[in-house]
Amino acid sequence: MDFAQVKDYLVNLQNNIVAGLEQADGGSFRRDSWDRPEGGGGTSCVIEEGNVLERGGVNFSHVHGKGLPASATAARPELAGRAFEAAGVSLVLHPRNPYAPTVHMNVRFFAAIKEGAEPVWWFGGGMDLTPYYGFEEDAIHFHQICKHALQPSGSEYYPRFKKWCDEYFYLKHRKEPRGIGGVFFDDLNQPDFVTCFNLTKSVGDQFLAAYVPILQKRCNLPYGERERDFQAYRRGRYVEFNLVWDRGTLFGLQSGGRTESILMSLPPIVKWRYDWSPAAGSPEAKLYTDFLIGKDWLPLD
Amino acid sequence: MDFAQVKDYLVNLQNNIVAGLEQADGGSFRRDSWDRPEGGGGTSCVIEEGNVLERGGVNFSHVHGKGLPASATAARPELAGRAFEAAGVSLVLHPRNPYAPTVHMNVRFFAAIKEGAEPVWWFGGGMDLTPYYGFEEDAIHFHQICKHALQPSGSEYYPRFKKWCDEYFYLKHRKEPRGIGGVFFDDLNQPDFVTCFNLTKSVGDQFLAAYVPILQKRCNLPYGERERDFQAYRRGRYVEFNLVWDRGTLFGLQSGGRTESILMSLPPIVKWRYDWSPAAGSPEAKLYTDFLIGKDWLPLD
């Protein structure tokens, strides 16, 4: 395994994605570099009140520390407490237009280090889409690109990582999927470093192709107060997932990460309302009945 | 210990508080009773778009189950997994006027049950105040009533529970207190049931006296968009605390509680903004410099 190589890739990935998003938005990202007192640092690229993106961030971080938090690995709790090194790119984008979905993408690399032993390393990542008003063709497009990204690594990956995504991005306290899914993977270290790295790179590299066409298609649709209101209500679910269930967020907050960078994932305006549900048959109800259902968007061949 | 007696008290407490708040607001609370599939149930009283209260809820719940969640007791992790019975009243109120503070109050009773052993029981509770624009006299009034509520149980309780409140309602990831504090206690079972029950009752009974005068004094102060905006921003901290750190919220969500009742604590409109801080010397900065500082609001005699 070659940490420097992964780090170089991630730095470039952040730059490429920010450049692509600036082109799509027409506005520019603010760029903040920061150090982590316990070791390492990162660069946060943020946009607020853009033309298309109401709020969003693309983070790069490279941190190291003495005690790996339990939230860093689901599969190998025995590694908790080891010295570790971790690097990743993580992004969340909240477009202003309620017809344009929120998106999340993350690629990460971990190494758990112990003197006198081989380091244990693994990759994780994925991307997933959270519409407010769903479009079947958008869901299909997003999943097609996800599948396309994994295809070179083997056709077994997409179905496995698609299912994993549905399981991971699930609000247990609402019995509700976060969105229409995508792909998610963690603890990936087989068969070897090069294969895992290539798979992870392909996910990162395909992000713009998966999301930007959807953003462009939806960002100029006319909308009114009703749609903004529903968007603000549904964004509450995004907050609930990220703060209650997301291991990435908890890892960041538990490991002394930079709070403002971690919480860039939270939407700009959010509403909570008691025991609300949309009128049957309304466009808002369609989100629940047709999209938040853990569906297979592509034929499972 | 007498569970039925505690339950009767809590049911009455909820009714009294709702009646007092309806008088203060002029509007009325909606009342929903619900069953918990795993055992027990509750009644949620909710107000939204009231005259004074933008959103708020007063919950009563009485639940029992087979496995006590770890979040239920900080002091005795060995009780996790036992059968349990729990009852409590919990409230959060978010006034519309940014000069009126958000408030939280909770009183609760737990019993961990094991066949062939005496049940282990304890009380917990407290109240704490979260201003957006602080007023020293409000903080002093709130703490005076807290102290007054605990005085009959012994003068040692207020300083201890005041400190505990400051420690508990603290956003570690922000290095920031949630508000100006109040009192907090948990795992209270000494010297005996009657003494603990009396103390807990006194906290519940003093809530209206602690909060309503502050609400009435502030709810008609003139405000504009600037103050509403700061309130929405600061409410984000309330969401962060409740979803990331609050054991009561996590207990509810982990134990299959009624999500809409638990999340009544979340504010109606919330904003997140990247790396924002108020201009030095502004009224907004005063909140940070003069109020969110873990201060002793009463002389420590």
Contacts between the chains, C-beta under 8 A, distances in Angstrom:
chain1	res1	chain2	res2	distance
A	30	B	274	7.7
A	32	B	275	7.2
A	46	B	274	4.8
A	46	B	275	7.8
A	48	B	273	6.8
A	48	B	274	5.9
A	55	B	272	7.3
A	55	B	274	7.5
A	57	B	274	7.2
A	172	B	253	7.8
A	173	B	253	4.5
A	173	B	259	4.8
A	173	B	262	7.8
A	174	B	259	6.1
A	232	B	269	7.7
A	236	B	266	7.3
A	239	B	239	6.2
A	239	B	243	7.2
A	239	B	270	7.9
A	240	B	243	6.5
A	240	B	263	7.4
A	243	B	239	7.2
A	243	B	240	6.5
A	243	B	243	3.7
A	243	B	244	5.2
A	244	B	243	5.2
A	244	B	244	7.8
A	244	B	250	7.8
A	244	B	253	6.5
A	250	B	244	7.8
A	253	B	172	7.8
A	253	B	173	4.5
A	253	B	244	6.5
A	259	B	173	4.8
A	259	B	174	6.1
A	260	B	274	6.0
A	260	B	275	4.6
A	262	B	173	7.8
A	263	B	240	7.4
A	263	B	272	6.6
A	264	B	274	6.2
A	266	B	236	7.3
A	266	B	272	4.3
A	267	B	272	6.7
A	268	B	271	6.2
A	268	B	272	6.1
A	268	B	273	7.1
A	269	B	232	7.7
A	269	B	269	7.1
A	269	B	270	7.4
A	269	B	271	5.4
A	270	B	239	7.9
A	270	B	269	7.4
A	270	B	270	4.7
A	270	B	271	7.5
A	270	B	272	7.6
A	271	B	268	6.2
A	271	B	269	5.4
A	271	B	270	7.5
A	272	B	55	7.3
A	272	B	263	6.6
A	272	B	266	4.3
A	272	B	267	6.7
A	272	B	268	6.1
A	272	B	270	7.6
A	273	B	48	6.8
A	273	B	268	7.1
A	274	B	30	7.7
A	274	B	46	4.8
A	274	B	48	5.9
A	274	B	55	7.5
A	274	B	57	7.2
A	274	B	260	6.0
A	274	B	264	6.2
A	275	B	32	7.2
A	275	B	46	7.8
A	275	B	260	4.6
